[in-house]
Amino acid sequence: MASHNVSRGVVVRAYAVLREEGVAVPRSGGRWQVRRPDQQADQRPLADRLAEVITDDDLAVGARFPSATTLCARFSVSRPTVSKALDKLEAAGLLSEARQGKQRTVRALPKRTESPES
């Protein structure tokens, strides 16, 4: 608001128009984010997207999982966000425990949910 020298009311009205057009999407905390046409972001939880890394990269049980730094760059998220998602995969039994100086490994392959063919 300050950088464009407009009031809060103007911003709220602008987001209302963007929301009606389907350009603004709700975010946690009552916030809104403008989604540009060239940005078709995956809206699934990061833990689900990280589980797909196992199948997308053809990782077998016992294979090294990409580092947190690599995942941060790949998914354009912060390190704490990646750490929380990796903890969820660890709790689900898909990844080994994290230890300093030791890279995580794949403990199990994610179950695929496929619809039966009719």
Backbone as XML, in Angstrom:
<?xml version="1.0"?>
<chain id="A" units="angstrom">
  <residue number="1" name="MET">
    <atom name="N" x="0.819" y="-1.179" z="0.000"/>
    <atom name="CA" x="0.000" y="0.000" z="0.000"/>
    <atom name="C" x="0.871" y="1.253" z="0.000"/>
  </residue>
  <residue number="2" name="ALA">
    <atom name="N" x="1.898" y="1.239" z="0.852"/>
    <atom name="CA" x="2.751" y="2.418" z="0.940"/>
    <atom name="C" x="3.565" y="2.618" z="-0.328"/>
  </residue>
  <residue number="3" name="SER">
    <atom name="N" x="4.027" y="1.535" z="-0.922"/>
    <atom name="CA" x="4.868" y="1.675" z="-2.116"/>
    <atom name="C" x="4.073" y="2.184" z="-3.317"/>
  </residue>
  <residue number="4" name="HIS">
    <atom name="N" x="2.761" y="1.949" z="-3.329"/>
    <atom name="CA" x="1.937" y="2.420" z="-4.444"/>
    <atom name="C" x="1.059" y="3.609" z="-4.049"/>
  </residue>
  <residue number="5" name="ASN">
    <atom name="N" x="1.187" y="4.046" z="-2.801"/>
    <atom name="CA" x="0.481" y="5.212" z="-2.303"/>
    <atom name="C" x="-1.040" y="5.093" z="-2.465"/>
  </residue>
  <residue number="6" name="VAL">
    <atom name="N" x="-1.582" y="3.929" z="-2.045"/>
    <atom name="CA" x="-3.028" y="3.710" z="-2.074"/>
    <atom name="C" x="-3.500" y="3.293" z="-0.691"/>
  </residue>
  <residue number="7" name="SER">
    <atom name="N" x="-4.780" y="3.448" z="-0.457"/>
    <atom name="CA" x="-5.341" y="3.085" z="0.853"/>
    <atom name="C" x="-5.638" y="1.591" z="0.916"/>
  </residue>
  <residue number="8" name="ARG">
    <atom name="N" x="-5.886" y="1.116" z="2.133"/>
    <atom name="CA" x="-6.211" y="-0.283" z="2.347"/>
    <atom name="C" x="-7.516" y="-0.634" z="1.633"/>
  </residue>
  <residue number="9" name="GLY">
    <atom name="N" x="-8.467" y="0.285" z="1.625"/>
    <atom name="CA" x="-9.742" y="0.048" z="0.958"/>
    <atom name="C" x="-9.589" y="-0.207" z="-0.531"/>
  </residue>
  <residue number="10" name="VAL">
    <atom name="N" x="-8.684" y="0.513" z="-1.159"/>
    <atom name="CA" x="-8.428" y="0.317" z="-2.590"/>
    <atom name="C" x="-7.867" y="-1.081" z="-2.829"/>
  </residue>
  <residue number="11" name="VAL">
    <atom name="N" x="-6.957" y="-1.507" z="-1.977"/>
    <atom name="CA" x="-6.354" y="-2.833" z="-2.114"/>
    <atom name="C" x="-7.410" y="-3.921" z="-1.913"/>
  </residue>
  <residue number="12" name="VAL">
    <atom name="N" x="-8.257" y="-3.774" z="-0.915"/>
    <atom name="CA" x="-9.308" y="-4.755" z="-0.647"/>
    <atom name="C" x="-10.257" y="-4.862" z="-1.843"/>
  </residue>
  <residue number="13" name="ARG">
    <atom name="N" x="-10.646" y="-3.735" z="-2.418"/>
    <atom name="CA" x="-11.531" y="-3.745" z="-3.586"/>
    <atom name="C" x="-10.833" y="-4.383" z="-4.795"/>
  </residue>
  <residue number="14" name="ALA">
    <atom name="N" x="-9.568" y="-4.102" z="-4.965"/>
    <atom name="CA" x="-8.824" y="-4.697" z="-6.078"/>
    <atom name="C" x="-8.752" y="-6.217" z="-5.936"/>
  </residue>
  <residue number="15" name="TYR">
    <atom name="N" x="-8.505" y="-6.711" z="-4.722"/>
    <atom name="CA" x="-8.473" y="-8.156" z="-4.505"/>
    <atom name="C" x="-9.847" y="-8.780" z="-4.703"/>
  </residue>
  <residue number="16" name="ALA">
    <atom name="N" x="-10.918" y="-8.044" z="-4.382"/>
    <atom name="CA" x="-12.264" y="-8.565" z="-4.606"/>
    <atom name="C" x="-12.500" y="-8.792" z="-6.099"/>
  </residue>
  <residue number="17" name="VAL">
    <atom name="N" x="-12.059" y="-7.861" z="-6.921"/>
    <atom name="CA" x="-12.197" y="-8.010" z="-8.372"/>
    <atom name="C" x="-11.347" y="-9.186" z="-8.867"/>
  </residue>
  <residue number="18" name="LEU">
    <atom name="N" x="-10.120" y="-9.280" z="-8.384"/>
    <atom name="CA" x="-9.242" y="-10.380" z="-8.798"/>
    <atom name="C" x="-9.800" y="-11.731" z="-8.359"/>
  </residue>
  <residue number="19" name="ARG">
    <atom name="N" x="-10.415" y="-11.764" z="-7.180"/>
    <atom name="CA" x="-11.008" y="-13.005" z="-6.680"/>
    <atom name="C" x="-12.174" y="-13.415" z="-7.575"/>
  </residue>
  <residue number="20" name="GLU">
    <atom name="N" x="-13.023" y="-12.467" z="-7.977"/>
    <atom name="CA" x="-14.150" y="-12.755" z="-8.868"/>
    <atom name="C" x="-13.673" y="-13.292" z="-10.211"/>
  </residue>
  <residue number="21" name="GLU">
    <atom name="N" x="-12.544" y="-12.800" z="-10.683"/>
    <atom name="CA" x="-11.995" y="-13.249" z="-11.963"/>
    <atom name="C" x="-11.212" y="-14.549" z="-11.837"/>
  </residue>
  <residue number="22" name="GLY">
    <atom name="N" x="-11.035" y="-15.034" z="-10.609"/>
    <atom name="CA" x="-10.323" y="-16.288" z="-10.387"/>
    <atom name="C" x="-8.818" y="-16.155" z="-10.421"/>
  </residue>
  <residue number="23" name="VAL">
    <atom name="N" x="-8.311" y="-14.947" z="-10.315"/>
    <atom name="CA" x="-6.874" y="-14.714" z="-10.364"/>
    <atom name="C" x="-6.263" y="-14.734" z="-8.969"/>
  </residue>
  <residue number="24" name="ALA">
    <atom name="N" x="-7.028" y="-14.305" z="-7.954"/>
    <atom name="CA" x="-6.537" y="-14.293" z="-6.578"/>
    <atom name="C" x="-7.014" y="-15.558" z="-5.871"/>
  </residue>
  <residue number="25" name="VAL">
    <atom name="N" x="-6.114" y="-16.230" z="-5.171"/>
    <atom name="CA" x="-6.455" y="-17.454" z="-4.439"/>
    <atom name="C" x="-6.237" y="-17.221" z="-2.946"/>
  </residue>
  <residue number="26" name="PRO">
    <atom name="N" x="-7.087" y="-17.807" z="-2.107"/>
    <atom name="CA" x="-6.922" y="-17.618" z="-0.661"/>
    <atom name="C" x="-5.709" y="-18.354" z="-0.131"/>
  </residue>
  <residue number="27" name="ARG">
    <atom name="N" x="-5.079" y="-17.782" z="0.881"/>
    <atom name="CA" x="-3.935" y="-18.367" z="1.587"/>
    <atom name="C" x="-4.263" y="-18.389" z="3.059"/>
  </residue>
  <residue number="28" name="SER">
    <atom name="N" x="-3.507" y="-19.149" z="3.816"/>
    <atom name="CA" x="-3.751" y="-19.246" z="5.251"/>
    <atom name="C" x="-3.583" y="-17.884" z="5.920"/>
  </residue>
  <residue number="29" name="GLY">
    <atom name="N" x="-4.304" y="-17.692" z="6.999"/>
    <atom name="CA" x="-4.211" y="-16.440" z="7.733"/>
    <atom name="C" x="-5.068" y="-15.335" z="7.160"/>
  </residue>
  <residue number="30" name="GLY">
    <atom name="N" x="-6.045" y="-15.690" z="6.329"/>
    <atom name="CA" x="-6.925" y="-14.680" z="5.763"/>
    <atom name="C" x="-6.269" y="-13.826" z="4.702"/>
  </residue>
  <residue number="31" name="ARG">
    <atom name="N" x="-5.210" y="-14.315" z="4.099"/>
    <atom name="CA" x="-4.490" y="-13.555" z="3.068"/>
    <atom name="C" x="-4.866" y="-14.059" z="1.686"/>
  </residue>
  <residue number="32" name="TRP">
    <atom name="N" x="-4.496" y="-13.267" z="0.691"/>
    <atom name="CA" x="-4.752" y="-13.620" z="-0.699"/>
    <atom name="C" x="-3.457" y="-13.538" z="-1.490"/>
  </residue>
  <residue number="33" name="GLN">
    <atom name="N" x="-3.363" y="-14.360" z="-2.515"/>
    <atom name="CA" x="-2.192" y="-14.339" z="-3.373"/>
    <atom name="C" x="-2.662" y="-14.267" z="-4.820"/>
  </residue>
  <residue number="34" name="VAL">
    <atom name="N" x="-2.027" y="-13.396" z="-5.586"/>
    <atom name="CA" x="-2.358" y="-13.285" z="-7.001"/>
    <atom name="C" x="-1.609" y="-14.369" z="-7.751"/>
  </residue>
  <residue number="35" name="ARG">
    <atom name="N" x="-2.350" y="-15.143" z="-8.530"/>
    <atom name="CA" x="-1.762" y="-16.216" z="-9.328"/>
    <atom name="C" x="-1.717" y="-15.759" z="-10.773"/>
  </residue>
  <residue number="36" name="ARG">
    <atom name="N" x="-0.529" y="-15.611" z="-11.283"/>
    <atom name="CA" x="-0.355" y="-15.150" z="-12.656"/>
    <atom name="C" x="-0.611" y="-16.308" z="-13.628"/>
  </residue>
  <residue number="37" name="PRO">
    <atom name="N" x="-1.053" y="-15.997" z="-14.842"/>
    <atom name="CA" x="-1.367" y="-17.062" z="-15.803"/>
    <atom name="C" x="-0.187" y="-17.994" z="-16.094"/>
  </residue>
  <residue number="38" name="ASP">
    <atom name="N" x="1.036" y="-17.464" z="-16.077"/>
    <atom name="CA" x="2.198" y="-18.316" z="-16.361"/>
    <atom name="C" x="2.640" y="-19.112" z="-15.137"/>
  </residue>
  <residue number="39" name="GLN">
    <atom name="N" x="1.991" y="-18.897" z="-13.989"/>
    <atom name="CA" x="2.318" y="-19.628" z="-12.761"/>
    <atom name="C" x="1.204" y="-20.603" z="-12.444"/>
  </residue>
  <residue number="40" name="GLN">
    <atom name="N" x="1.330" y="-21.815" z="-12.843"/>
    <atom name="CA" x="0.349" y="-22.836" z="-12.488"/>
    <atom name="C" x="0.980" y="-23.705" z="-11.408"/>
  </residue>
  <residue number="41" name="ALA">
    <atom name="N" x="0.975" y="-23.184" z="-10.196"/>
    <atom name="CA" x="1.626" y="-23.846" z="-9.077"/>
    <atom name="C" x="0.825" y="-25.057" z="-8.620"/>
  </residue>
  <residue number="42" name="ASP">
    <atom name="N" x="1.550" y="-26.056" z="-8.177"/>
    <atom name="CA" x="0.951" y="-27.251" z="-7.605"/>
    <atom name="C" x="0.457" y="-26.894" z="-6.211"/>
  </residue>
  <residue number="43" name="GLN">
    <atom name="N" x="-0.823" y="-27.072" z="-5.959"/>
    <atom name="CA" x="-1.421" y="-26.658" z="-4.696"/>
    <atom name="C" x="-1.438" y="-27.764" z="-3.646"/>
  </residue>
  <residue number="44" name="ARG">
    <atom name="N" x="-0.902" y="-28.944" z="-3.974"/>
    <atom name="CA" x="-0.893" y="-30.042" z="-3.011"/>
    <atom name="C" x="0.111" y="-29.762" z="-1.901"/>
  </residue>
  <residue number="45" name="PRO">
    <atom name="N" x="-0.072" y="-30.399" z="-0.737"/>
    <atom name="CA" x="0.903" y="-30.234" z="0.345"/>
    <atom name="C" x="2.296" y="-30.674" z="-0.104"/>
  </residue>
  <residue number="46" name="LEU">
    <atom name="N" x="3.308" y="-30.014" z="0.440"/>
    <atom name="CA" x="4.686" y="-30.303" z="0.042"/>
    <atom name="C" x="5.063" y="-31.750" z="0.337"/>
  </residue>
  <residue number="47" name="ALA">
    <atom name="N" x="4.571" y="-32.308" z="1.424"/>
    <atom name="CA" x="4.896" y="-33.701" z="1.758"/>
    <atom name="C" x="4.439" y="-34.644" z="0.641"/>
  </residue>
  <residue number="48" name="ASP">
    <atom name="N" x="3.271" y="-34.390" z="0.066"/>
    <atom name="CA" x="2.789" y="-35.217" z="-1.040"/>
    <atom name="C" x="3.666" y="-35.060" z="-2.277"/>
  </residue>
  <residue number="49" name="ARG">
    <atom name="N" x="4.087" y="-33.828" z="-2.544"/>
    <atom name="CA" x="4.950" y="-33.584" z="-3.701"/>
    <atom name="C" x="6.327" y="-34.203" z="-3.499"/>
  </residue>
  <residue number="50" name="LEU">
    <atom name="N" x="6.827" y="-34.194" z="-2.252"/>
    <atom name="CA" x="8.124" y="-34.821" z="-1.980"/>
    <atom name="C" x="8.041" y="-36.340" z="-2.095"/>
  </residue>
  <residue number="51" name="ALA">
    <atom name="N" x="6.912" y="-36.912" z="-1.720"/>
    <atom name="CA" x="6.742" y="-38.360" z="-1.868"/>
    <atom name="C" x="6.800" y="-38.751" z="-3.348"/>
  </residue>
  <residue number="52" name="GLU">
    <atom name="N" x="6.319" y="-37.869" z="-4.215"/>
    <atom name="CA" x="6.386" y="-38.142" z="-5.652"/>
    <atom name="C" x="7.807" y="-38.109" z="-6.192"/>
  </residue>
  <residue number="53" name="VAL">
    <atom name="N" x="8.710" y="-37.435" z="-5.484"/>
    <atom name="CA" x="10.113" y="-37.399" z="-5.912"/>
    <atom name="C" x="10.657" y="-38.826" z="-5.996"/>
  </residue>
  <residue number="54" name="ILE">
    <atom name="N" x="10.210" y="-39.671" z="-5.096"/>
    <atom name="CA" x="10.682" y="-41.060" z="-5.075"/>
    <atom name="C" x="10.333" y="-41.751" z="-6.388"/>
  </residue>
  <residue number="55" name="THR">
    <atom name="N" x="9.094" y="-41.593" z="-6.853"/>
    <atom name="CA" x="8.694" y="-42.244" z="-8.097"/>
    <atom name="C" x="9.196" y="-41.491" z="-9.327"/>
  </residue>
  <residue number="56" name="ASP">
    <atom name="N" x="9.167" y="-40.147" z="-9.271"/>
    <atom name="CA" x="9.612" y="-39.365" z="-10.428"/>
    <atom name="C" x="11.091" y="-39.559" z="-10.728"/>
  </residue>
  <residue number="57" name="ASP">
    <atom name="N" x="11.908" y="-39.689" z="-9.688"/>
    <atom name="CA" x="13.353" y="-39.869" z="-9.865"/>
    <atom name="C" x="13.754" y="-41.340" z="-9.897"/>
  </residue>
  <residue number="58" name="ASP">
    <atom name="N" x="12.772" y="-42.241" z="-9.921"/>
    <atom name="CA" x="13.012" y="-43.694" z="-9.944"/>
    <atom name="C" x="13.948" y="-44.135" z="-8.828"/>
  </residue>
  <residue number="59" name="LEU">
    <atom name="N" x="13.675" y="-43.693" z="-7.612"/>
    <atom name="CA" x="14.489" y="-44.079" z="-6.470"/>
    <atom name="C" x="13.996" y="-45.413" z="-5.921"/>
  </residue>
  <residue number="60" name="ALA">
    <atom name="N" x="14.917" y="-46.293" z="-5.640"/>
    <atom name="CA" x="14.589" y="-47.601" z="-5.076"/>
    <atom name="C" x="14.764" y="-47.543" z="-3.566"/>
  </residue>
  <residue number="61" name="VAL">
    <atom name="N" x="14.275" y="-48.571" z="-2.877"/>
    <atom name="CA" x="14.472" y="-48.660" z="-1.430"/>
    <atom name="C" x="15.975" y="-48.728" z="-1.166"/>
  </residue>
  <residue number="62" name="GLY">
    <atom name="N" x="16.448" y="-47.897" z="-0.258"/>
    <atom name="CA" x="17.867" y="-47.828" z="0.067"/>
    <atom name="C" x="18.611" y="-46.741" z="-0.685"/>
  </residue>
  <residue number="63" name="ALA">
    <atom name="N" x="17.962" y="-46.132" z="-1.696"/>
    <atom name="CA" x="18.612" y="-45.068" z="-2.475"/>
    <atom name="C" x="18.642" y="-43.778" z="-1.656"/>
  </residue>
  <residue number="64" name="ARG">
    <atom name="N" x="19.618" y="-42.938" z="-1.957"/>
    <atom name="CA" x="19.737" y="-41.650" z="-1.267"/>
    <atom name="C" x="18.669" y="-40.696" z="-1.761"/>
  </residue>
  <residue number="65" name="PHE">
    <atom name="N" x="17.998" y="-40.036" z="-0.799"/>
    <atom name="CA" x="16.984" y="-39.042" z="-1.119"/>
    <atom name="C" x="17.686" y="-37.704" z="-1.299"/>
  </residue>
  <residue number="66" name="PRO">
    <atom name="N" x="17.202" y="-36.845" z="-2.187"/>
    <atom name="CA" x="17.853" y="-35.538" z="-2.388"/>
    <atom name="C" x="17.954" y="-34.741" z="-1.083"/>
  </residue>
  <residue number="67" name="SER">
    <atom name="N" x="18.986" y="-33.930" z="-0.983"/>
    <atom name="CA" x="19.216" y="-33.135" z="0.226"/>
    <atom name="C" x="18.171" y="-32.033" z="0.363"/>
  </residue>
  <residue number="68" name="ALA">
    <atom name="N" x="18.062" y="-31.495" z="1.575"/>
    <atom name="CA" x="17.113" y="-30.413" z="1.838"/>
    <atom name="C" x="17.439" y="-29.194" z="0.982"/>
  </residue>
  <residue number="69" name="THR">
    <atom name="N" x="18.710" y="-28.913" z="0.795"/>
    <atom name="CA" x="19.117" y="-27.773" z="-0.027"/>
    <atom name="C" x="18.643" y="-27.945" z="-1.467"/>
  </residue>
  <residue number="70" name="THR">
    <atom name="N" x="18.813" y="-29.139" z="-2.004"/>
    <atom name="CA" x="18.364" y="-29.437" z="-3.361"/>
    <atom name="C" x="16.852" y="-29.298" z="-3.476"/>
  </residue>
  <residue number="71" name="LEU">
    <atom name="N" x="16.129" y="-29.797" z="-2.469"/>
    <atom name="CA" x="14.670" y="-29.733" z="-2.487"/>
    <atom name="C" x="14.170" y="-28.299" z="-2.361"/>
  </residue>
  <residue number="72" name="CYS">
    <atom name="N" x="14.880" y="-27.474" z="-1.572"/>
    <atom name="CA" x="14.513" y="-26.059" z="-1.449"/>
    <atom name="C" x="14.554" y="-25.381" z="-2.813"/>
  </residue>
  <residue number="73" name="ALA">
    <atom name="N" x="15.610" y="-25.634" z="-3.552"/>
    <atom name="CA" x="15.754" y="-25.025" z="-4.873"/>
    <atom name="C" x="14.744" y="-25.604" z="-5.864"/>
  </residue>
  <residue number="74" name="ARG">
    <atom name="N" x="14.513" y="-26.890" z="-5.796"/>
    <atom name="CA" x="13.620" y="-27.562" z="-6.733"/>
    <atom name="C" x="12.164" y="-27.111" z="-6.580"/>
  </residue>
  <residue number="75" name="PHE">
    <atom name="N" x="11.719" y="-26.901" z="-5.327"/>
    <atom name="CA" x="10.328" y="-26.551" z="-5.079"/>
    <atom name="C" x="10.132" y="-25.084" z="-4.697"/>
  </residue>
  <residue number="76" name="SER">
    <atom name="N" x="11.201" y="-24.309" z="-4.668"/>
    <atom name="CA" x="11.152" y="-22.878" z="-4.338"/>
    <atom name="C" x="10.455" y="-22.613" z="-3.011"/>
  </residue>
  <residue number="77" name="VAL">
    <atom name="N" x="10.900" y="-23.323" z="-1.989"/>
    <atom name="CA" x="10.370" y="-23.144" z="-0.636"/>
    <atom name="C" x="11.528" y="-23.001" z="0.336"/>
  </residue>
  <residue number="78" name="SER">
    <atom name="N" x="11.214" y="-22.569" z="1.547"/>
    <atom name="CA" x="12.256" y="-22.363" z="2.549"/>
    <atom name="C" x="12.693" y="-23.691" z="3.180"/>
  </residue>
  <residue number="79" name="ARG">
    <atom name="N" x="13.833" y="-23.652" z="3.803"/>
    <atom name="CA" x="14.378" y="-24.847" z="4.445"/>
    <atom name="C" x="13.485" y="-25.377" z="5.578"/>
  </residue>
  <residue number="80" name="PRO">
    <atom name="N" x="12.935" y="-24.508" z="6.459"/>
    <atom name="CA" x="12.042" y="-25.035" z="7.492"/>
    <atom name="C" x="10.799" y="-25.732" z="6.919"/>
  </residue>
  <residue number="81" name="THR">
    <atom name="N" x="10.299" y="-25.235" z="5.799"/>
    <atom name="CA" x="9.146" y="-25.861" z="5.156"/>
    <atom name="C" x="9.510" y="-27.250" z="4.658"/>
  </residue>
  <residue number="82" name="VAL">
    <atom name="N" x="10.677" y="-27.378" z="4.044"/>
    <atom name="CA" x="11.143" y="-28.680" z="3.575"/>
    <atom name="C" x="11.370" y="-29.615" z="4.755"/>
  </residue>
  <residue number="83" name="SER">
    <atom name="N" x="11.950" y="-29.111" z="5.839"/>
    <atom name="CA" x="12.215" y="-29.944" z="7.014"/>
    <atom name="C" x="10.930" y="-30.521" z="7.596"/>
  </residue>
  <residue number="84" name="LYS">
    <atom name="N" x="9.884" y="-29.707" z="7.675"/>
    <atom name="CA" x="8.603" y="-30.192" z="8.199"/>
    <atom name="C" x="8.024" y="-31.273" z="7.299"/>
  </residue>
  <residue number="85" name="ALA">
    <atom name="N" x="8.098" y="-31.078" z="6.000"/>
    <atom name="CA" x="7.570" y="-32.070" z="5.063"/>
    <atom name="C" x="8.385" y="-33.364" z="5.125"/>
  </residue>
  <residue number="86" name="LEU">
    <atom name="N" x="9.708" y="-33.249" z="5.260"/>
    <atom name="CA" x="10.546" y="-34.439" z="5.374"/>
    <atom name="C" x="10.252" y="-35.195" z="6.666"/>
  </residue>
  <residue number="87" name="ASP">
    <atom name="N" x="9.963" y="-34.463" z="7.738"/>
    <atom name="CA" x="9.590" y="-35.110" z="8.999"/>
    <atom name="C" x="8.305" y="-35.911" z="8.842"/>
  </residue>
  <residue number="88" name="LYS">
    <atom name="N" x="7.368" y="-35.396" z="8.059"/>
    <atom name="CA" x="6.115" y="-36.123" z="7.813"/>
    <atom name="C" x="6.376" y="-37.410" z="7.040"/>
  </residue>
  <residue number="89" name="LEU">
    <atom name="N" x="7.272" y="-37.341" z="6.059"/>
    <atom name="CA" x="7.602" y="-38.543" z="5.286"/>
    <atom name="C" x="8.353" y="-39.553" z="6.153"/>
  </residue>
  <residue number="90" name="GLU">
    <atom name="N" x="9.164" y="-39.052" z="7.067"/>
    <atom name="CA" x="9.877" y="-39.925" z="8.002"/>
    <atom name="C" x="8.879" y="-40.626" z="8.924"/>
  </residue>
  <residue number="91" name="ALA">
    <atom name="N" x="7.899" y="-39.874" z="9.438"/>
    <atom name="CA" x="6.884" y="-40.447" z="10.322"/>
    <atom name="C" x="6.016" y="-41.470" z="9.586"/>
  </residue>
  <residue number="92" name="ALA">
    <atom name="N" x="5.820" y="-41.256" z="8.280"/>
    <atom name="CA" x="5.031" y="-42.196" z="7.482"/>
    <atom name="C" x="5.832" y="-43.441" z="7.116"/>
  </residue>
  <residue number="93" name="GLY">
    <atom name="N" x="7.122" y="-43.429" z="7.400"/>
    <atom name="CA" x="7.954" y="-44.596" z="7.121"/>
    <atom name="C" x="8.540" y="-44.644" z="5.732"/>
  </residue>
  <residue number="94" name="LEU">
    <atom name="N" x="8.444" y="-43.546" z="4.988"/>
    <atom name="CA" x="8.992" y="-43.536" z="3.632"/>
    <atom name="C" x="10.476" y="-43.219" z="3.593"/>
  </residue>
  <residue number="95" name="LEU">
    <atom name="N" x="10.961" y="-42.426" z="4.561"/>
    <atom name="CA" x="12.359" y="-42.011" z="4.579"/>
    <atom name="C" x="13.018" y="-42.404" z="5.893"/>
  </residue>
  <residue number="96" name="SER">
    <atom name="N" x="14.343" y="-42.546" z="5.849"/>
    <atom name="CA" x="15.092" y="-42.845" z="7.058"/>
    <atom name="C" x="15.210" y="-41.609" z="7.933"/>
  </residue>
  <residue number="97" name="GLU">
    <atom name="N" x="15.651" y="-41.826" z="9.143"/>
    <atom name="CA" x="15.809" y="-40.740" z="10.105"/>
    <atom name="C" x="16.926" y="-39.797" z="9.672"/>
  </residue>
  <residue number="98" name="ALA">
    <atom name="N" x="16.719" y="-38.527" z="9.947"/>
    <atom name="CA" x="17.731" y="-37.528" z="9.601"/>
    <atom name="C" x="18.775" y="-37.468" z="10.701"/>
  </residue>
  <residue number="99" name="ARG">
    <atom name="N" x="20.023" y="-37.484" z="10.301"/>
    <atom name="CA" x="21.129" y="-37.308" z="11.242"/>
    <atom name="C" x="22.151" y="-36.400" z="10.605"/>
  </residue>
  <residue number="100" name="GLN">
    <atom name="N" x="22.851" y="-35.664" z="11.453"/>
    <atom name="CA" x="23.847" y="-34.728" z="10.938"/>
    <atom name="C" x="24.921" y="-35.484" z="10.162"/>
  </residue>
  <residue number="101" name="GLY">
    <atom name="N" x="25.177" y="-35.024" z="8.951"/>
    <atom name="CA" x="26.216" y="-35.612" z="8.125"/>
    <atom name="C" x="25.805" y="-36.874" z="7.406"/>
  </residue>
  <residue number="102" name="LYS">
    <atom name="N" x="24.575" y="-37.337" z="7.619"/>
    <atom name="CA" x="24.114" y="-38.544" z="6.947"/>
    <atom name="C" x="22.874" y="-38.221" z="6.133"/>
  </residue>
  <residue number="103" name="GLN">
    <atom name="N" x="22.930" y="-38.541" z="4.876"/>
    <atom name="CA" x="21.822" y="-38.241" z="3.980"/>
    <atom name="C" x="20.674" y="-39.225" z="4.195"/>
  </residue>
  <residue number="104" name="ARG">
    <atom name="N" x="19.458" y="-38.741" z="4.059"/>
    <atom name="CA" x="18.279" y="-39.609" z="4.191"/>
    <atom name="C" x="18.248" y="-40.617" z="3.054"/>
  </residue>
  <residue number="105" name="THR">
    <atom name="N" x="17.683" y="-41.762" z="3.340"/>
    <atom name="CA" x="17.509" y="-42.785" z="2.320"/>
    <atom name="C" x="16.038" y="-43.186" z="2.261"/>
  </residue>
  <residue number="106" name="VAL">
    <atom name="N" x="15.656" y="-43.791" z="1.148"/>
    <atom name="CA" x="14.283" y="-44.248" z="0.946"/>
    <atom name="C" x="14.106" y="-45.563" z="1.697"/>
  </residue>
  <residue number="107" name="ARG">
    <atom name="N" x="13.100" y="-45.624" z="2.568"/>
    <atom name="CA" x="12.820" y="-46.843" z="3.335"/>
    <atom name="C" x="11.688" y="-47.647" z="2.725"/>
  </residue>
  <residue number="108" name="ALA">
    <atom name="N" x="10.752" y="-46.980" z="2.062"/>
    <atom name="CA" x="9.612" y="-47.658" z="1.445"/>
    <atom name="C" x="9.136" y="-46.817" z="0.265"/>
  </residue>
  <residue number="109" name="LEU">
    <atom name="N" x="8.481" y="-47.472" z="-0.665"/>
    <atom name="CA" x="7.936" y="-46.766" z="-1.823"/>
    <atom name="C" x="6.515" y="-46.312" z="-1.502"/>
  </residue>
  <residue number="110" name="PRO">
    <atom name="N" x="6.145" y="-45.107" z="-1.957"/>
    <atom name="CA" x="4.785" y="-44.625" z="-1.688"/>
    <atom name="C" x="3.767" y="-45.481" z="-2.417"/>
  </residue>
  <residue number="111" name="LYS">
    <atom name="N" x="2.624" y="-45.671" z="-1.773"/>
    <atom name="CA" x="1.544" y="-46.442" z="-2.400"/>
    <atom name="C" x="0.839" y="-45.555" z="-3.392"/>
  </residue>
  <residue number="112" name="ARG">
    <atom name="N" x="0.634" y="-46.078" z="-4.561"/>
    <atom name="CA" x="-0.063" y="-45.323" z="-5.596"/>
    <atom name="C" x="-1.556" y="-45.655" z="-5.512"/>
  </residue>
  <residue number="113" name="THR">
    <atom name="N" x="-2.359" y="-44.619" z="-5.598"/>
    <atom name="CA" x="-3.802" y="-44.819" z="-5.604"/>
    <atom name="C" x="-4.275" y="-44.679" z="-7.044"/>
  </residue>
  <residue number="114" name="GLU">
    <atom name="N" x="-4.562" y="-45.816" z="-7.656"/>
    <atom name="CA" x="-5.001" y="-45.810" z="-9.047"/>
    <atom name="C" x="-6.458" y="-46.237" z="-9.110"/>
  </residue>
  <residue number="115" name="SER">
    <atom name="N" x="-7.174" y="-45.592" z="-9.975"/>
    <atom name="CA" x="-8.576" y="-45.965" z="-10.124"/>
    <atom name="C" x="-8.671" y="-47.201" z="-11.013"/>
  </residue>
  <residue number="116" name="PRO">
    <atom name="N" x="-9.565" y="-48.130" z="-10.678"/>
    <atom name="CA" x="-9.708" y="-49.332" z="-11.513"/>
    <atom name="C" x="-10.274" y="-48.956" z="-12.874"/>
  </residue>
  <residue number="117" name="GLU">
    <atom name="N" x="-9.797" y="-49.633" z="-13.884"/>
    <atom name="CA" x="-10.273" y="-49.349" z="-15.239"/>
    <atom name="C" x="-11.654" y="-49.968" z="-15.423"/>
  </residue>
  <residue number="118" name="SER">
    <atom name="N" x="-12.515" y="-49.199" z="-16.060"/>
    <atom name="CA" x="-13.894" y="-49.681" z="-16.263"/>
    <atom name="C" x="-14.047" y="-50.319" z="-17.608"/>
  </residue>
</chain>
